[in-house]
Amino acid sequence: MIPNAKFALVMDSPVGALTLTSDGHALTSLLFESSKERPGIDELKPDAIVKETKKQLEEFFARKRKTFEVPLLAEGTDFQREVWGALTRIPYGETRSYAQLAKSIGKPKAMRAVGAANGRNPIAIIVPCHRVIGADGSLTGFGGGMENKARLLDFERGQLRF
């Protein structure tokens, strides 16, 4: 189970079932249905944090919201948290390469480490790791599946409606 998960809620979305977890003070994860970290989550009850996150995600998918306003608490190293913070600064509908992301945190040679941190992001969509692409513009790995990454990017660019 996700560390610090005391509350949880599973919601349907245009990109599949999403599991939201909270420690009672902040959102601790947003997992896609395919995640291997879900065991034990179904036994948890929802709280105000996961309910509000669900509401904001529904607004996002209805094109009524581009940013999120829920407290976040992602467990990771200082470097991972720095990368995740940089992800939240990528504007809606835009993308960045791993090299651009590494440069934005002042570590231009840390592209692989940035990629690894991006892949360990526990709060997908809200911390928009789907907005990171290869230097050549190609889509790269995504925990929610490549099809969902493409769909989220197309949605944000106005090329897809859910």
N, C-alpha and C positions, 0 to 999 in steps of 0.2 A: 504494500500500500504506500501511497505518497506520504512522505514525512509531514507531520503537522496537520494532516487531514482529519478534522474532527466532524466536519459537515460536508455533505455532498448532494448533488442534484444531477440527474441525467436529463438532457434535453434533446429533442429532435432539432435538426437544422438542415439547411440545404446541402451541407457537406457531411451529413451523417450524424449519428448520435455523438454528443459532446458531454463529457463528464466534467463538472465544475466542482472543485473542492475548496474548502475554507478552513482556517484555524479558529474562526469565530471573530477575527479582527481584520483579516485580509484574504483575498483570493490566493490560494497556494498553487493551483494548477487548473489548466484547461486541457483535457486529454481527448484525443480522437478515439472513436470506438475501437480502433485497431491496437491501441496502446497495450503493452504488456504489463503496465503498472496498475491496472484496474482491480486486481484481486482485493476483496474486502470492502471496496467502495460502496457496493450496493446495500451494505448494512447501515450506512450512515444516513442521517436525516438532513434536510436542508436547513439553512439559516438565512438571515437577512442578506448576507453578502452574496451567497450563490443565487438567491432569488433576484437580487438587483442585477447581478451579472447576466442572468438569463434574460431579464427585461432589456438590458442594454444590447445584448447580442441580437435579440429579436428586432430591435430598432435598427441595428447595423444592417442586418439582412433585408430589412424593409427600406433601406436607403434613407433612413431618418437620422442616422448617426454615423460620424466618421471617426470619432475618438471615444475613448472609454474613460469613465470617471469612477472606478472602483479601486480601493486600496489593494496593492499587490505585495506579496511576500514570496519571492522565488528563492529557494535554497540553492546555493551554488558558491563557487569560489569568487573572490573579489574580481578576477578577470572576467568570469562568466557574467557576473552582475553588471560589469562595465559594458560588455557587449550587448546584453539585454537592454540596458538603458539606451544605448545607441540605436537599437532596433526601434524603440518607441519614438525616436525622432525622425524616422523615415516617413515622409508625408503619405497620407492616403492616396492610392493610385499611382505611386511612384515606386521605383525599385533602386537598389544599390547592389554593386558587386561586392564580393568578399574583400577585394582590394580597397574599394572605396570605404567600406565599413572599418577596415583595419586602420586606414589613414585617418578616419574621423575620430578614432580614439587615441591617436598619436602613436600608433604602433604599425607603421606601414608594411613591415616585413612579417607580421603575424597573421597572414591570410589563412593559413591552415588552422591555427589555433582559434581564430575567429569563426571559421567554419565549424569546428568541433563544438565551440560554445553555442553557436546558433543551433546546432543539432540537439543540444541538451536543454533548450528552452522549454520550461515546463508550463508556460502560459501562452500557448499558441493563439493566433488571431489577435488577441489583445496586445501581446508583445509580438509584433508582426514579422516573425521569421520568414513567412511566405514571401516577403518583399525582397529577399536576398536571392540574387541570381548569379550565374557564372559571368566572368569578364566578357565573354563573347555573346552575352544575352541569353544563353541557354538556361533552361530550368534545371536546377540541381535538387538534391535530396530534400525531402520534406516528410516529417513524421506522420502527417495526415494523408500521405499518398500524393504522388505527382499529379494525378488527375485533380485532386482537390486544390493543390497549389495553383495549377493553371486556372481553375474555375474562380478561385479567390482573386487572382490577379485580373482576370477578364472582368469579373464583377466590379472591382474597384475602378477599372478603366472605363466602365460604362458599356462594355461590350457583351454583357450577360446580365440577365435578370433572373432572380430566384423566385 
